[in-house]
Amino acid sequence: MNDKILYGYTGIFDTPDEIINAAEKVSDAGYKKYDINTPYPVHGMDGAMKLPPSKLGYAALVFGLTGTFAALAIMYFMSVLDYPIVIGGKPFFAFPAFVPIMFEVTVLSASIATVVTMIAFFFKFPNISHPLHGTNYMKKVSSDKYGVCLQSEDEKFTEDGAKELLASLNAKDITPIYFPDEVHEKQTVFEPKFISLLLFVAIITSGGTYFALNKLMFMLPFNWMMYQEKTVPQESSTIFADGFGMRPPVEGTISRGNMPYQFKDQPELAAMLLKNPLVPDEQTLATGKEKYDIYCSPCHGYFGEGDSRLRGQYPNPPSLHSEKSRTSSDGSIYHVISAGQNIMPSYSTQLTRQERWATVLYVRALQRSFNAKESDLE
Amino acid sequence: MGVIDYTQEAPAIEGRPPLREIDDLISKPLESKPDKKYYIALAITTSMLGIGGIALAASLYWGTGLWGNNNPVGWGLPIVNFVFWVGIGHAGTLISAILFLLRQRWRNGIARFAEGMTIFAVMTAGLFPLIHVGRPWLAGYLLPYPNQHSLWVNFTSPLLWDVFAVTTYLTVSFIFWYVGLIPDFATLRDRTTNKIKKVIYSVTSLGWRNSNRHWQHYEMVYLILAGFATPLVLSVHTIVSFDFAISIMPGWHTTIFPPYFVAGAVFSGFAMVQNVLIFIRKIFNYEHIITMDTLDKMNKIMLLTGMMVGYAYAMEFFIAWYSGVQPEQFAFINRAFGPYAWAYWIMVSCNVLFPQLFWIKKVRRNIPIMFVVAVLINVGMWFERFVITVTSLSRDYLPSSWAYYTPTITDGAILLGSFGLFFTMLLLFTKTLPVVSIAEVKAVVDGSQPSHGHEASSEGGGK
């Protein structure tokens, strides 16, 4: 038996009064590394063992405050800095609305962290291979007895001294506790069984995640939001005689903001009655130039000289600087843009009325620039 | 019954049983094979669960159109059931945390069981918001995680507060429960002769050694957790009530909602705990651990919270009249005399009238009567949530959109299934874990604490 390493000596007591007395005597005798094991917390034991107060409260305070400020910082980042959206007219930094979540995160982080701190750092748990585990001593103190364990690590510890002290306290079942025979030298982490378990878990987890996110979400019934029994624009349909899913507007429908041109086949009337409502200022001329360059210049050329960029695919239009063009009224040019002329089509769908008038002003400006008078230089 | 001497505190555990006997008694259900009655009970609850499961599967496959929810009542039975189950979950933490801080020693016998009920009730409750969104597999969007849309959740919404409150509550309740279980796992580990059980209990007890150097921190952490859980339990139903109170619906937009909801939650939670404990103490012979005094005290708490709820009902009417707001006044007259008057008067009679029987001591200590009253309380509390949710929505500001909400058979089956889920988990709990805390009960048995030179007094409590 002597080749075993001694952990300590244990003694058993029957009543709470005895164990309190024993704890006082052991700590008075100068022992530091000893323990009292009881099936439930016995009142006054902290004092009898002369233990300093538990410091877990500080851990709770630190973790709790960390949670509070982390929650506030995260909400501030998300709602104020990263993606501010006005909701219900509240300010981005709606502090009163943040309070509930700050509170919940405080409680959550403090509770989890304090318990983990206690278990992992104060208790050094999980530890299921302590020398005391599985002993008769442990079986008694986890049920209805109270025990003292003097550890051999203590400076004052001697086998005889420990036995004597326990006997003087009237302890029962004074027994030595030894460390277990086998000491695990081998690293169990690298055992093939454990590695294959890890692999198995990794494959199941990643495979399951892949399946759930990339396959399952596209199966029935999870995809019913995506595949609905409806016809979307540009699709064919068997419901309508023309086979189109889209319906043409009812005859006579006009788009919003676009009144139909009322002088369609009456150029003379248009030339006579229509007056340009715009004044040639910088903004209208800019609009006119923009629209002219887009819609007119491909055939008429950038300066209205009739130099088409279409390389003869269409006959070149006449120059806009001809006598006829220059002397025709604004309304007449407006009519040509709106209704078309010869092979020129109507531009009424591309240009709003305002834009057409602006274009007319720009054409006027071009004409004047090609036939400038002396007085224009002033 | 006899005369009770109120000058002397009644012992939390009757009869001064030897500590070994407590071990034997509490671990007996875990060490014996379940009997026929247990299987019959389990068959009933799993059938209920199955019916609910089928209804739920159908709802997920064909969509929430199977439910009665429709404009203007978008919050039908799913939200009613959610609030109901969260409420049931409030008694557990109240018993384990608030009564712990108040040093109520009688709580030790019922705390474990009530905590277990809390966890199961909150799990059951959590299902309802998830299925109410219609596509529960997309519920991950409720969490503020960096996603491909670069969008964050709305932190000013009470519905999001609810997500945080309920998940925090579930987590903290679970931690509280598990911390309490650690010493009991150690006791079971040292009792069992079964090898597999020994491994399981060794792992779950984390290697607990009943060391007083550990007990000291353990008690501190228990105190800290109780300190955190106390405001938490009050906050959870407060935030659930914000779901209603932050909106502008008449009948919802009132400041009395948070305390009113918390009182109601404690009320219904205690009724449910009392109901189940009556069976537990009888079946497992725990009559001296869960004593008649304990049930008596629980009935008193029900009487108190029932009166608070009754006060809230009356005050709502007063404030509606006093505010001078016409839609508010209409909402309350409509509640009491409108199309849902039947539900309103079930609620008032079950929650306010029947609990008045608890003024009588004989009723408080009569098991059949208190059982019936507690069942009625839970019926009443379910109808309270129904009345609040449905009456306000069905007749909102716009009379042209008024409609009468009727739950469908699918709604009913899901409600039945929620009871099935709750009781199935509860039944499994009674056979797998100690339903009474072994260590905590030992600590309050007379004579288990040192006398410190005084006459053998019974100073005790959780600490």
Contacts between the chains, C-beta under 8 A, distances in Angstrom:
chain1	res1	chain2	res2	distance
A	16	B	447	8.0
A	16	B	448	6.4
A	16	B	449	5.8
A	16	B	450	4.2
A	17	B	450	4.8
A	17	B	451	6.0
A	19	B	450	7.7
A	20	B	450	4.6
A	20	B	452	7.5
A	23	B	212	7.7
A	35	B	209	7.8
A	35	B	211	5.0
A	35	B	212	6.7
A	35	B	213	6.0
A	36	B	211	7.4
A	36	B	212	4.1
A	37	B	209	6.4
A	37	B	210	4.5
A	37	B	211	5.7
A	37	B	212	7.0
A	38	B	210	6.0
A	38	B	212	6.2
A	38	B	215	7.1
A	39	B	19	6.5
A	39	B	183	7.8
A	39	B	187	6.9
A	39	B	210	6.0
A	39	B	438	8.0
A	39	B	439	6.4
A	39	B	442	5.7
A	40	B	183	7.4
A	40	B	215	7.9
A	40	B	439	4.5
A	40	B	440	7.2
A	40	B	442	4.4
A	40	B	443	4.1
A	40	B	448	7.0
A	41	B	212	7.5
A	41	B	215	4.2
A	41	B	216	7.8
A	41	B	218	7.2
A	41	B	219	5.4
A	41	B	439	7.9
A	41	B	443	6.4
A	41	B	463	7.4
A	42	B	212	7.3
A	42	B	215	8.0
A	42	B	449	6.6
A	42	B	450	6.3
A	43	B	449	4.9
A	43	B	450	6.2
A	43	B	452	7.6
A	43	B	459	6.8
A	43	B	460	7.9
A	43	B	463	8.0
A	44	B	450	6.0
A	44	B	452	5.9
A	45	B	212	5.0
A	45	B	215	7.3
A	45	B	216	7.7
A	46	B	212	7.8
A	46	B	216	5.4
A	49	B	212	6.2
A	49	B	213	7.7
A	51	B	212	7.8
A	51	B	213	6.8
A	51	B	216	5.6
A	54	B	216	5.5
A	54	B	217	4.8
A	54	B	219	7.8
A	54	B	220	3.9
A	56	B	217	5.6
A	56	B	220	4.7
A	56	B	221	5.6
A	56	B	224	6.5
A	57	B	220	6.7
A	57	B	224	6.5
A	60	B	224	4.8
A	60	B	228	7.7
A	64	B	228	7.8
A	74	B	144	7.2
A	75	B	155	5.0
A	78	B	144	6.2
A	78	B	152	4.0
A	78	B	153	7.9
A	78	B	155	7.1
A	79	B	152	6.8
A	79	B	155	5.6
A	79	B	156	7.9
A	82	B	150	7.8
A	82	B	152	6.9
A	83	B	150	6.4
A	83	B	151	6.5
A	83	B	152	5.6
A	85	B	154	7.9
A	87	B	154	5.7
A	87	B	156	5.6
A	87	B	157	7.7
A	88	B	156	6.6
A	90	B	156	5.4
A	94	B	155	7.5
A	94	B	156	5.0
A	97	B	155	6.3
A	97	B	156	3.9
A	98	B	155	6.0
A	100	B	158	7.9
A	100	B	161	4.2
A	100	B	164	7.2
A	100	B	165	7.0
A	100	B	235	7.1
A	100	B	239	5.7
A	100	B	242	7.5
A	101	B	155	6.2
A	101	B	160	7.5
A	101	B	161	6.0
A	101	B	164	5.1
A	103	B	231	7.5
A	103	B	235	6.1
A	104	B	161	7.5
A	104	B	164	4.3
A	104	B	165	5.4
A	104	B	168	4.4
A	104	B	232	7.7
A	104	B	235	7.0
A	105	B	164	7.0
A	105	B	168	7.6
A	107	B	168	5.8
A	107	B	172	6.2
A	107	B	228	4.9
A	107	B	229	7.8
A	107	B	231	7.3
A	107	B	232	4.9
A	107	B	235	8.0
A	108	B	167	7.9
A	108	B	168	4.4
A	108	B	171	6.1
A	108	B	172	6.7
A	110	B	224	7.6
A	110	B	228	5.9
A	111	B	171	7.4
A	111	B	172	4.7
A	111	B	175	5.5
A	111	B	176	7.9
A	111	B	225	6.0
A	111	B	228	5.5
A	111	B	229	7.8
A	112	B	171	7.0
A	112	B	175	6.6
A	114	B	221	5.9
A	114	B	224	5.7
A	114	B	225	7.5
A	115	B	175	5.4
A	115	B	179	6.0
A	115	B	221	6.1
A	115	B	225	7.3
A	118	B	217	5.3
A	118	B	218	7.3
A	118	B	221	4.9
A	119	B	206	6.4
A	122	B	214	7.7
A	122	B	217	4.9
A	123	B	206	7.6
A	123	B	214	5.6
A	123	B	217	7.3
A	125	B	206	4.2
A	125	B	207	5.4
A	125	B	208	7.6
A	126	B	203	7.4
A	126	B	206	4.3
A	126	B	207	5.4
A	127	B	206	7.6
A	127	B	207	4.2
A	128	B	202	4.6
A	128	B	203	6.8
A	128	B	205	7.9
A	128	B	206	7.4
A	128	B	207	4.3
A	129	B	207	7.8
A	130	B	207	6.1
A	130	B	209	6.2
A	132	B	209	5.6
A	133	B	202	7.6
A	133	B	207	6.9
A	133	B	209	7.4
A	138	B	190	5.8
A	138	B	209	6.9
A	138	B	210	7.6
A	139	B	190	4.4
A	139	B	191	7.7
A	141	B	210	5.2
A	142	B	183	7.9
A	142	B	186	5.3
A	142	B	187	4.7
A	142	B	189	7.7
A	142	B	190	4.4
A	142	B	191	8.0
A	142	B	210	5.3
A	143	B	19	6.6
A	143	B	20	5.8
A	143	B	23	5.3
A	143	B	187	6.4
A	143	B	190	6.9
A	143	B	191	7.2
A	144	B	18	6.7
A	144	B	19	3.5
A	144	B	20	4.6
A	144	B	23	7.3
A	144	B	442	7.9
A	217	B	137	7.2
A	221	B	60	6.7
A	221	B	61	4.9
A	221	B	62	8.0
A	222	B	135	7.7
A	222	B	137	6.2
A	224	B	63	7.6
A	225	B	135	7.1
